[in-house]
Amino acid sequence: MFTNEAALEERLATPSPALVADLARLDGDLLVLGAGGKMGPSLCRLARRALDAAGRGDTTVYAVSRWSDRAAAEALEADGVRTVAFDLMDPAAELSALPDAANVVFMVGAKFGSAGAPSHAWAVNAAMPDRVVRRWPQARIAAFSTGNVYPLVPVASGGCAEDDPVGPVGEYAMSCLGRERIFAHAALTRGTPVALIRLNYAVDLRYGVLADIAGRVRAGESVDVRTGAVNVVWQGYANEVTLRSLAHATGGDAFTLNLTGPETASVRRLAGLFGAEFGTEPRFAGEESPTALLSDASRCHRLFGYPDVSLGTLVAWQADWLRRGLPVSGKPTKYQVRDGRF
């Protein structure tokens, strides 16, 4: 259990021996684009600590963001991460001003509000990657994508595997598939080593599907079960896999990886578990649809092992976090959305 945000950040930034070993073999500096988001700061800290543990203290971790929150940037600097203030969407900004690096993690993305501003979503999610691969054509690139590139599938199916046909629903999901296609084209035509990370719902207690459900149960609000099943995964594991995937990035055919937990988790069941934690009877809205957005992450688990934090532990941690009144982002995941309009 965690008593404050500092303890959570410490846990998120603690590398596994496997990550230390992988980064010890990875040459060159690390550049994280879009490092100011929900996952970026913890990924940068994790990388810094893993590199230090691997005896690579001279390797620089660059964290690129607008850094409108200067306190966040200063905290990263104190942990040995080099922050770079840069607006990637400024049309006058030249990516040539950013550092050279042999390894790039691309975390830039636009999701919420994309239904009302689809052109912005396409500019961020699909046009920006083309600028990136032209700037760093020989770098190993791990690019965040999303399970939303898949169609909704029967809950009992176990989810889509990487070789299954894509079928994005809505402008956001289509623009994310556009992002993948741009990176894949660079891998095919330039030989840029690329790993595409299709992430489904990371959890870090301040945000995520579990925080959404637990908060509603605790407040006595109804939980929407029309999307009746979800995948979730501990953010620490998601960050580790992303960094380790750099070693698997390939030219030609880009390496593609579903990144999520092993369970198909019932929303109704999760609400029931939180109800037991809080001593309240959960309320529900709607009826479960036969399909949901689900991914099969078997390839990920074969390559990198199972998540080190189980779903049951995440539920217990999330309930304790809310009981202690610790901070939450206030930004819902909208996991229940079925028409792709975010």
N, C-alpha and C positions, 0 to 999 in steps of 0.2 A: 504494500500500500504506500501511497505518497502523501506527505503532509504539506507539500507546497510545489509550486512550479519548478523550483530549482532542482528538487529531487526527481521530478519527471524528466527534466532536461538531462540530468546526469545519467539516468537510465537509458534515454534515447541515444546518448553520445558514447555509450560504452561498447567498443567493438568486440566482436567474437574473434577467436583465434583464426577462424577460416578467413574472415575479412582481412585481418592483419597479414596473413600469408599471401592472399591474392594481391593486395596493394603493394606488398614487398616486391612482387614480380612485375609490376606495372610501371614502365618508365615514363618520365615526364610530369609536368605540372598538371593540376586539375582546375578547370574553369567551370563554374556552375552558373548557368544563365537562368535568370528568374529566381534567384536564391532568397528573395524576400517573402515568398509565399508561406503556406502553412507547413510544408515539409522541408523547405530549403534550409533554414538555419540549423535544424537538427542534423540534416544530411551533411552539411559543411563541417559541423563540429565532429561528427562521427568520422568523416574522412580524415580530418586533421589528427584526431587521436589515433586512428588506425595507422596512419603514415608515421607518426611519432613512435608508436610501438614497434613498427617495422624497421626502425632505424633510419627513416627517411625524413628527418627533420628539415632538411634543406629543400624539400619539395614544397612548392607553394600551392595553397588552396585559395583560389580567387572566387569571391562571392559577388556576382553582378546583379544589381537591382537599382531601382530609383532611390531606395533607402530613404523614403519620406519619414520613416521612424528611425531617427538617428540613434536612439537608445539601443535598438536592435543591432544596428551596425557596430556600435561601440562595444556591445557585449561580445559579438563575434570577433572583433579585433583583439579583445582581451583574451580570447581563447586561441589566438594564433592564426585566425583566418584573415586574409587580406580582402577587405571589402572594396568594391569599385562602384561608385555612384554613376549610373548610366541609364538613360531611358532608351530601351531597345526599340520602342515604337516611334521615336522622334525621327521624322523623315530626313532631318538634317544631320542626324548622328551617323558617323562613319564607324562601322564595326572594326575597321583597321586600327582604331584608337584603343581597342581592347587588347589584353595581353595574348601573346601566342601561348598555346598549350597543346600538349599531346593528347589530352583527355578532356572531353566536354560532357557535362550533364545538362541536358536541355529540359528545363522545368517551366518554360513560358507557356501560358495557356489562358484562354478566355472561355468561361462557361456560363456563369450566372449573368443574366441580362442578355444572353445571346439571342433569345427569341425576339427581343425588341430591336436588336442591333446586329443582324446576321452578318453584315459586311465587316463589322469589327471582328467578329469571331473568325471569319475567313482570313482577314489580314493578319491576325495574331497566330492562328493555329496552322495556316497553310502557307501564307506568303513569307512570314518570318523565317521558317525553316530553310527556304531557298537562300536567303541572305546568309544564314549561318553556315550552310554547307559550302557556299562559295568562299566564305572567310576562312574556314578551317577544313579544307578539303581532305587533308590527310590525317586529321585527328580521329581518335576513337570517340564515337558519340553514343551515349546512352540517352535516348529521347523518350520522355514520358508520353504515353498515349493513354487510352482508356478502354475499358471493356464495352463502352457504348458503341464501338464500331461494330459490335455483333448485334444480331436481331434478338428480340425477346424469344426465349425458347421454353419448352415445357419444363416445369419445375423438377420433374422426376428425371430429366435427361442428364443431370450432372453438369450442365453448362457447356459452352462452346470451347473447343480446343483450338490451338493456334492455326491448324490447317483447315478448320471449318470455314465455310463461306461467310464473308462479312455481310452485314445488312443494316447499316446505320439508320436510325430513326431520328429525323429532325436535323435542323441546320447545324447545331453544335456537333452532333455525332458525325455528320458528313464532313464538316471542316476538320475534325480530328482524323478522319480517314485521309483527307487531303494532306494533312501533316505527314502521316505515315508514307503516303505515296511519294512526297518530295524527298524525304530521307531515303526511302528505298531506291528512288531513281539515282540519287547520288552514289549509293552503294553499287548500283548496277553499272553506271556510266563512268564514274570517277574512281571507283574502288574504295570509296570512303567506308571505313569499318563502322557499321551501325548496329545498335541493339535497340529494338522497339519494345517498350515496356507498357503493356496493356494492364493498367492498374485498376482494380475494383475495390474502392472504399477502404482507404487507410484509416486507422483509428489511433488517436493519441490522447484521449480523454477530454481534451478541450473542445474537440469537434469530432464529427463522424456519425455514422448511422447509430451506433450505440448511444452516443450522447443525445441524439435526436429522440430516440425511443425512450430512453430512461428519463429525460427531462419531461416528456409529455406524461409518462406514467406518474411520476412524482408530483406533477402539478395537477393531476386529476383530469387531464385533457385526453381526448380520444386519440388512438393510434390508428392511422390509416393502414389497412391490411390488403388493399386492392393489389398492390405488389406484395405478395405474401412471403417471398423468400429473397434473401440477399447473401452476398459474399462480403466478408470483412477480413482485414488483416492488420496486425500490430504495425504501427508506423516504423518502429525500429527495425523490424524485419524487412519492410518494404525498402527502406533506405539502404540497408545492407545489400539486399539483392540487386538494387540498382547500381551500386558501386561495383559489386562483383561482376555484374553483367558486362562491364567494360572489357573484361578479358575475353568475353565471348563475342564481341562485336565483329562483324564480318563484312567484307566487301562482296560484290556479286549479289547473292541473296542475303538480305539483311536478316540478322538473328531476331526472331520475334518471340516474346515471352509473356504469357499471362501471369500476372502477379496478384495473388489473393490467398485467402486461407483455404483449407481443405474442406470446410463444411458448407453445405447448403443450409443456411440458417433460417428457420421459420420466424417471421416477424412476430406472429402471435405468440410463439414460444418465448422469444426474447422478452416481449412485454410481460409475459407471465413470470419470468425469472426476475425481472426488475420489480414487479409487483410484490413478489415474495421478499425481496431485499428491503423494500420500503414499507411493507405491511399494508399494502393497499391493493384493491381489485382493479386491474386495468380495464379501461373502456376502449371499445373498438369502433371503427367506422368502415363501412363497406364490407365486401366479401372478397375472398382471395380469388384472383384470376388464375387460370391454369398456366400462365407463362410469366417469366420474369427475366431480368437481365442477369445472367449467370455465366461464370467462366470456370473452365476446368484448368486448374493450375498444376496438373500432374507433372508436366515438364519442369516447372520451377522447383517443385519439391524433390524431384529426382536429382536435379543439378545442385541445389543449394540446401537441401534438407527442409524439414517442416518448420513452420514458424515456432520460435522459441517461447512464445506466449500463447497459451491456448485460449479458445473462445470463452471457456468457463472462467478463466482468470481475468480476461478482459471485462466480462460482465461484473465480476466482483470488484475490480478496480474502478470501473465506471460508477457503480453505485456508491462506493466509498468516497470517490472524488466529489460527487454531488452532495452527499451528506455533509461533507466538510465545508461546503460552500466555496469550493475552489473555482477559479475562472473558467468560463466557457466562451467560445468565440461568438456565439449568437448568430452564426452563419449556417443554416441548415443545409444538409447535403441534397435534399429533394430526391431521396432515393425512391420515393413512391411515384415519381413522374413517369408516365408511360407513353406520352406522345412526343418525347424528345424536346419539349419546349421548356427551357430553363431560364 
